[in-house]
Amino acid sequence: MVMTEEPGRLTLTAEDQLQASLHYVCLSDSSWVLEQIFVRPSQPATELAAQLITRFIELATAAHVTVKLLDPYAKRYFAQHPAPTLLAAHQLPISGAAAVQPVSLN
């Protein structure tokens, strides 16, 4: 498995096929948003997502930013693996009326 880093995106590929990706947005020099984690359904989701999140944490820590989480899996991950110096104080909810809603591509 090969990890590739691009601005706003981390990917894991095997045999030139995308296996997992993590997308984030740099809002400012001090704030990022982890938008989405994708893992191909046939792959071990927990393992690949953890690899991407671990690298994302390294990048965010080195950049001295705080992070807001939109992705529900990332929210669960950080609930189990607290990172109080990394996460912004007020996180967006993942359920309920105030939650960010998906946008249809059609």
Wavefront OBJ file of the C-alpha trace (Angstrom):
o trace
v 0.000 0.000 0.000
v 1.338 3.422 -0.969
v 0.309 6.662 0.727
v 0.306 9.795 -1.416
v 0.026 13.324 -0.044
v -1.406 16.266 -1.954
v -2.653 19.567 -0.560
v -5.991 18.746 1.061
v -5.848 15.028 0.324
v -4.182 11.839 1.510
v -4.656 8.634 -0.484
v -3.781 4.977 -0.117
v -3.376 2.978 -3.320
v -2.499 -0.599 -4.125
v -1.652 -1.730 -7.642
v -2.623 1.736 -8.944
v -6.140 1.421 -7.503
v -7.494 3.842 -4.903
v -8.169 1.998 -1.654
v -8.819 4.893 0.751
v -8.651 8.679 0.927
v -8.906 11.490 3.449
v -9.931 14.985 2.367
v -9.359 18.147 4.373
v -9.672 21.896 3.845
v -7.201 24.506 5.083
v -9.462 27.321 6.274
v -6.578 29.479 7.448
v -3.006 29.262 8.719
v -4.397 28.051 12.045
v -7.514 26.038 11.176
v -8.238 22.919 9.100
v -11.407 20.879 8.560
v -11.247 17.106 8.142
v -14.050 16.735 5.628
v -14.287 13.118 4.550
v -12.701 9.701 4.814
v -13.414 7.154 2.092
v -12.458 3.482 2.223
v -13.252 1.113 -0.651
v -15.937 -1.301 0.633
v -13.800 -4.387 0.003
v -10.975 -3.046 2.217
v -10.415 -3.147 6.006
v -12.014 0.216 6.831
v -10.773 0.604 10.393
v -7.143 -0.136 9.529
v -6.929 2.077 6.448
v -8.834 4.974 8.010
v -6.535 4.827 11.052
v -3.457 5.028 8.798
v -4.840 8.110 7.075
v -5.893 9.775 10.330
v -2.503 9.076 11.907
v -0.731 10.823 9.028
v -3.265 13.664 9.069
v -2.572 14.175 12.785
v 1.166 14.357 12.051
v 0.606 16.980 9.344
v -1.799 19.055 11.454
v 0.502 18.915 14.479
v 3.495 20.010 12.403
v 1.443 22.877 10.946
v 0.326 23.982 14.443
v -3.352 24.093 13.468
v -6.587 23.214 15.195
v -8.943 20.838 13.456
v -12.713 20.672 13.090
v -14.201 17.313 12.168
v -17.028 16.798 9.685
v -16.557 13.109 8.961
v -18.585 10.870 11.314
v -15.899 8.160 11.397
v -13.254 10.742 12.315
v -15.483 12.002 15.132
v -15.777 8.454 16.515
v -12.037 7.903 16.100
v -11.149 11.041 18.056
v -13.716 10.173 20.739
v -11.702 6.975 21.316
v -8.282 8.603 20.735
v -8.511 12.084 22.283
v -6.300 14.833 20.879
v -7.275 17.878 22.956
v -4.482 20.120 21.672
v -5.364 19.352 18.053
v -9.149 19.573 17.985
v -10.955 22.904 17.912
v -13.100 23.580 20.967
v -16.457 23.632 19.169
v -17.091 20.747 16.805
v -19.941 20.517 14.321
v -22.581 17.907 15.214
v -22.896 14.794 13.037
v -26.597 14.245 13.693
v -29.687 16.344 14.346
v -30.958 19.558 12.809
v -27.632 21.400 13.188
v -25.604 18.682 11.451
v -23.975 19.234 8.093
v -26.168 17.595 5.460
v -24.869 15.700 2.401
v -25.205 17.380 -0.966
v -26.662 15.466 -3.888
v -24.377 15.246 -6.918
v -27.345 14.864 -9.290
l 1 2 3 4 5 6 7 8 9 10 11 12 13 14 15 16 17 18 19 20 21 22 23 24 25 26 27 28 29 30 31 32 33 34 35 36 37 38 39 40 41 42 43 44 45 46 47 48 49 50 51 52 53 54 55 56 57 58 59 60 61 62 63 64 65 66 67 68 69 70 71 72 73 74 75 76 77 78 79 80 81 82 83 84 85 86 87 88 89 90 91 92 93 94 95 96 97 98 99 100 101 102 103 104 105 106
